[in-house]
Amino acid sequence: MIDRGGLAEFLRHRRESLQPEDVGLPRGQRRRTTGLRREEVATLCHISADYYSRLERQRGPHPSEQMIASIAQGLHLSLDERDHLFRLAGHNPPTRGSTSEHISPGLLRIFDRLTDSPAEIVTELGETLRQTPLGVALTGDLTRYTGPARSIAYRWFTDPASRTLYHPDDHERISRVFASGARKIATLRGPGSRAAGIANLLLDQSPEFASLWSEHEVGVGFDHAKRFVHPELGVLELTCQALLDPDQSHTLLVFTAVPGSESYEKLQLLSVIGTQRITQRSSPNA
């Protein structure tokens, strides 16, 4: 059963304890609100300001599990705080571990500060949970996929269009990396896991994957440098740095270019192109 009073009090306390800088928002001038505004929290949670305000005022419908998960992520809650929020809303908390998609507050704080770099947070299955605006400008919106296609390895072997993002000379190596990674995670998580399920789908749908799978390669990794192919800027050679959150099996990937290089200049230009596209999409006449 929902505890409306406890839910409202907890949400209000968490909102007032957060500062704009904590969640990647500009402070602005003449800020008098303690913590975040309700409108800012609603934006972070991808819900309407009216809906969120009603929750803090102990009104409105019973929020769904999906809604509570979105609020927990938007408020940058820890796992314990997330579980508490679920219980206040009358739901059982989601499972923890490798299948959890709740990003830790620490990883989010780092991610929110990466305003000048392509970056993304991915699961161990290669499912993109978050991207910076420059990350979207580089590769497109990778969070839009559903089902098995959320996994980059699944897309790589089943959707030829996914390969256009990478230099053709690297495709053979990338295929080996994804097949090796799929075997490692499927073995680690066991026969009934989602990782094993994706591997079985690929064995049925991709002769290339089946052939690589039969070689039993493990430990094949990417080089630090990756070559992306952008439709307007051409090839960008970027260095990939990875930060692992072992408790959640999430990885923050950050892409940078060597200062002064041609790819660095292209990355600077990409930030302008990406901003223009966002502006055009948000324009009522676009």
C-alpha positions as CSV (number, residue, x, y, z in Angstrom):
1,M,0.0,0.0,0.0
2,I,1.3,3.5,-0.9
3,D,2.4,5.7,2.0
4,R,1.5,9.1,0.5
5,G,2.7,11.1,3.4
6,G,6.1,9.3,3.6
7,L,6.5,9.4,-0.2
8,A,5.8,13.2,-0.3
9,E,8.2,13.9,2.6
10,F,11.0,11.8,1.1
11,L,10.6,13.3,-2.3
12,R,10.6,16.9,-0.9
13,H,13.7,16.2,1.3
14,R,15.7,14.7,-1.6
15,R,14.7,17.5,-3.9
16,E,15.8,20.2,-1.4
17,S,19.1,18.4,-0.7
18,L,20.2,18.5,-4.3
19,Q,21.9,21.5,-5.9
20,P,21.8,22.2,-9.7
21,E,25.5,21.4,-10.0
22,D,24.8,18.0,-8.5
23,V,22.7,17.0,-11.5
24,G,24.4,18.9,-14.3
25,L,22.1,21.9,-14.4
26,P,23.2,25.6,-14.5
27,R,22.6,27.5,-11.2
28,G,21.5,30.7,-12.9
29,Q,20.9,33.9,-11.2
30,R,18.5,35.0,-8.4
31,R,17.9,31.4,-7.3
32,R,16.0,31.5,-4.0
33,T,14.7,27.9,-4.0
34,T,16.4,25.5,-1.5
35,G,17.7,22.8,-3.6
36,L,16.1,22.1,-7.0
37,R,12.8,23.4,-8.2
38,R,9.9,21.0,-8.8
39,E,10.0,21.8,-12.5
40,E,13.7,20.9,-12.7
41,V,13.1,17.6,-11.0
42,A,10.3,16.8,-13.3
43,T,12.5,17.4,-16.3
44,L,15.2,15.1,-14.9
45,C,12.6,12.4,-14.3
46,H,11.0,12.8,-17.7
47,I,7.5,13.5,-16.2
48,S,5.3,16.5,-16.1
49,A,5.8,19.1,-13.4
50,D,2.1,18.9,-12.5
51,Y,2.4,15.1,-11.9
52,Y,5.5,15.5,-9.7
53,S,4.0,18.4,-7.7
54,R,0.9,16.3,-6.9
55,L,3.1,13.5,-5.5
56,E,4.8,16.0,-3.2
57,R,1.3,17.2,-2.2
58,Q,0.0,13.7,-1.4
59,R,-2.3,13.7,-4.4
60,G,-2.6,12.1,-7.8
61,P,-2.8,8.5,-9.0
62,H,-0.7,5.7,-7.6
63,P,2.6,5.9,-9.5
64,S,3.7,2.9,-11.5
65,E,6.9,1.0,-11.0
66,Q,8.3,2.5,-14.2
67,M,7.4,6.0,-12.9
68,I,9.1,5.4,-9.6
69,A,12.2,4.0,-11.3
70,S,12.4,7.2,-13.4
71,I,12.0,9.4,-10.4
72,A,14.7,7.5,-8.5
73,Q,17.1,7.9,-11.4
74,G,16.2,11.6,-11.8
75,L,16.8,12.3,-8.2
76,H,20.2,10.5,-8.3
77,L,19.2,8.1,-5.5
78,S,21.5,5.4,-4.2
79,L,20.3,1.8,-4.4
80,D,19.2,1.9,-0.8
81,E,17.3,5.2,-1.4
82,R,15.8,3.8,-4.6
83,D,14.5,0.7,-2.7
84,H,13.1,2.9,0.0
85,L,11.2,5.0,-2.6
86,F,9.7,1.9,-4.1
87,R,8.4,0.6,-0.8
88,L,6.9,4.0,0.0
89,A,5.1,3.9,-3.3
90,G,3.8,0.4,-2.5
91,H,6.0,-1.6,-4.8
92,N,8.6,-4.2,-4.4
93,P,12.1,-2.9,-5.2
94,P,13.7,-4.1,-8.4
95,T,16.5,-6.7,-8.2
96,R,20.0,-5.6,-7.8
97,G,23.1,-6.8,-9.6
98,S,24.0,-7.2,-13.3
99,T,20.5,-6.8,-14.6
100,S,19.9,-3.5,-12.8
101,E,19.6,-0.3,-15.0
102,H,19.7,2.1,-12.1
103,I,22.8,4.2,-12.5
104,S,24.7,5.0,-9.3
105,P,24.8,8.7,-8.2
106,G,28.6,8.8,-8.3
107,L,28.7,7.7,-11.9
108,L,26.0,10.1,-12.8
109,R,27.8,13.0,-11.2
110,I,30.8,12.3,-13.4
111,F,28.7,11.9,-16.5
112,D,26.8,15.1,-15.9
113,R,30.1,17.1,-16.0
114,L,31.1,15.7,-19.4
115,T,29.6,18.6,-21.3
116,D,32.4,18.8,-23.9
117,S,33.0,15.1,-24.7
118,P,31.1,12.3,-26.4
119,A,30.3,9.9,-23.6
120,E,27.8,7.2,-22.7
121,I,26.9,4.8,-19.9
122,V,26.4,1.2,-21.0
123,T,25.4,-2.1,-19.4
124,E,27.6,-5.2,-19.6
125,L,25.4,-6.2,-22.6
126,G,26.3,-3.0,-24.5
127,E,22.9,-1.4,-23.8
128,T,23.2,2.4,-23.8
129,L,21.5,4.0,-20.8
130,R,22.7,7.6,-21.1
131,Q,24.5,9.7,-23.7
132,T,25.9,13.2,-23.6
133,P,24.6,15.6,-26.3
134,L,27.9,15.3,-28.1
135,G,27.7,11.5,-27.8
136,V,24.3,11.7,-29.6
137,A,25.9,14.0,-32.3
138,L,28.6,11.4,-32.9
139,T,26.6,8.1,-33.0
140,G,23.0,9.1,-33.0
141,D,20.5,8.3,-30.2
142,L,21.5,4.8,-29.0
143,T,18.9,4.8,-26.2
144,R,16.0,4.5,-28.6
145,Y,16.2,0.8,-29.2
146,T,14.0,-1.8,-27.6
147,G,14.2,-5.6,-27.0
148,P,17.4,-7.4,-28.0
149,A,18.4,-4.6,-30.3
150,R,19.3,-2.5,-27.3
151,S,22.5,-4.5,-27.2
152,I,25.2,-3.1,-29.6
153,A,26.5,-6.7,-30.2
154,Y,23.0,-7.8,-31.3
155,R,22.7,-4.9,-33.7
156,W,26.2,-5.4,-35.0
157,F,25.4,-8.9,-36.3
158,T,21.7,-8.4,-37.3
159,D,21.6,-4.8,-38.6
160,P,24.1,-3.9,-41.3
161,A,23.4,-0.2,-40.9
162,S,24.9,-0.3,-37.4
163,R,28.3,-0.9,-39.0
164,T,28.4,2.4,-40.9
165,L,29.4,4.1,-37.7
166,Y,32.8,2.4,-37.7
167,H,35.7,2.4,-40.2
168,P,35.4,-0.6,-42.6
169,D,39.0,-1.7,-41.9
170,D,38.0,-2.3,-38.2
171,H,34.9,-4.4,-38.8
172,E,36.6,-7.8,-38.6
173,R,38.2,-6.9,-35.3
174,I,35.0,-5.5,-33.9
175,S,33.1,-8.7,-34.8
176,R,35.7,-10.8,-32.9
177,V,35.4,-8.4,-29.9
178,F,31.7,-8.7,-29.7
179,A,31.6,-12.5,-30.1
180,S,34.3,-12.9,-27.5
181,G,32.5,-10.5,-25.1
182,A,29.2,-12.3,-25.6
183,R,30.8,-15.7,-24.7
184,K,32.4,-14.2,-21.6
185,I,29.2,-12.6,-20.2
186,A,27.0,-15.6,-21.2
187,T,29.3,-17.9,-19.3
188,L,29.6,-15.6,-16.3
189,R,25.8,-15.1,-16.0
190,G,24.7,-18.7,-16.8
191,P,22.4,-20.5,-19.2
192,G,19.2,-18.7,-18.1
193,S,20.6,-15.2,-18.3
194,R,19.7,-12.4,-20.7
195,A,23.3,-12.6,-21.9
196,A,22.8,-16.3,-22.9
197,G,19.5,-15.4,-24.5
198,I,21.0,-12.8,-26.7
199,A,23.8,-15.3,-27.7
200,N,21.3,-17.9,-28.6
201,L,19.4,-15.4,-30.7
202,L,22.5,-14.5,-32.6
203,L,23.5,-18.2,-33.1
204,D,20.1,-18.6,-34.9
205,Q,20.2,-15.3,-36.8
206,S,23.8,-14.6,-37.8
207,P,26.1,-17.1,-39.5
208,E,29.0,-14.8,-38.9
209,F,28.4,-14.8,-35.2
210,A,27.9,-18.6,-35.2
211,S,31.2,-19.0,-36.9
212,L,33.1,-16.8,-34.5
213,W,31.3,-18.4,-31.5
214,S,32.6,-21.8,-32.6
215,E,36.2,-20.5,-32.3
216,H,35.8,-20.1,-28.5
217,E,37.8,-16.9,-28.4
218,V,37.9,-15.0,-25.1
219,G,39.6,-11.9,-24.0
220,V,39.6,-10.1,-27.3
221,G,39.4,-6.4,-26.6
222,F,39.2,-3.1,-28.4
223,D,42.2,-0.9,-29.0
224,H,42.1,2.3,-27.1
225,A,41.7,4.2,-30.3
226,K,38.4,3.9,-32.2
227,R,37.7,5.2,-35.7
228,F,34.1,6.5,-36.1
229,V,32.7,7.5,-39.4
230,H,30.4,10.6,-39.2
231,P,28.1,11.2,-42.2
232,E,29.2,14.9,-42.4
233,L,32.7,15.0,-40.9
234,G,34.2,11.7,-42.1
235,V,36.6,9.7,-40.0
236,L,37.2,10.7,-36.4
237,E,40.0,8.8,-34.5
238,L,39.1,9.0,-30.8
239,T,40.6,7.5,-27.7
240,C,38.1,5.6,-25.5
241,Q,38.5,5.7,-21.7
242,A,36.3,3.4,-19.6
243,L,35.3,3.7,-16.0
244,L,33.6,0.7,-14.5
245,D,31.0,0.7,-11.7
246,P,31.5,-2.9,-10.4
247,D,28.4,-2.9,-8.2
248,Q,26.1,-2.2,-11.1
249,S,28.1,-3.7,-14.0
250,H,27.8,-0.3,-15.8
251,T,30.6,1.3,-17.7
252,L,31.1,5.0,-18.5
253,L,32.8,5.4,-21.9
254,V,34.4,8.7,-22.7
255,F,35.8,9.6,-26.1
256,T,38.5,12.2,-26.6
257,A,40.8,13.3,-29.4
258,V,44.5,14.2,-29.3
259,P,44.7,18.1,-29.0
260,G,45.8,19.6,-32.3
261,S,44.9,16.6,-34.4
262,E,42.5,16.6,-37.3
263,S,40.1,14.5,-35.2
264,Y,40.3,17.1,-32.4
265,E,39.2,19.9,-34.9
266,K,36.4,17.7,-36.1
267,L,35.2,17.0,-32.6
268,Q,35.1,20.8,-32.0
269,L,33.1,21.2,-35.1
270,L,30.8,18.3,-34.1
271,S,29.8,20.2,-30.9
272,V,28.6,23.0,-33.1
273,I,26.8,20.7,-35.6
274,G,25.1,18.8,-32.7
275,T,23.9,22.1,-31.0
276,Q,22.4,23.3,-34.3
277,R,20.6,20.0,-34.8
278,I,19.1,20.2,-31.3
279,T,18.0,23.8,-31.9
280,Q,16.4,22.8,-35.3
281,R,14.5,19.9,-33.7
282,S,13.2,22.1,-30.9
283,S,12.1,24.9,-33.3
284,P,8.3,24.9,-34.0
285,N,9.0,25.4,-37.7
286,A,11.5,22.6,-38.0
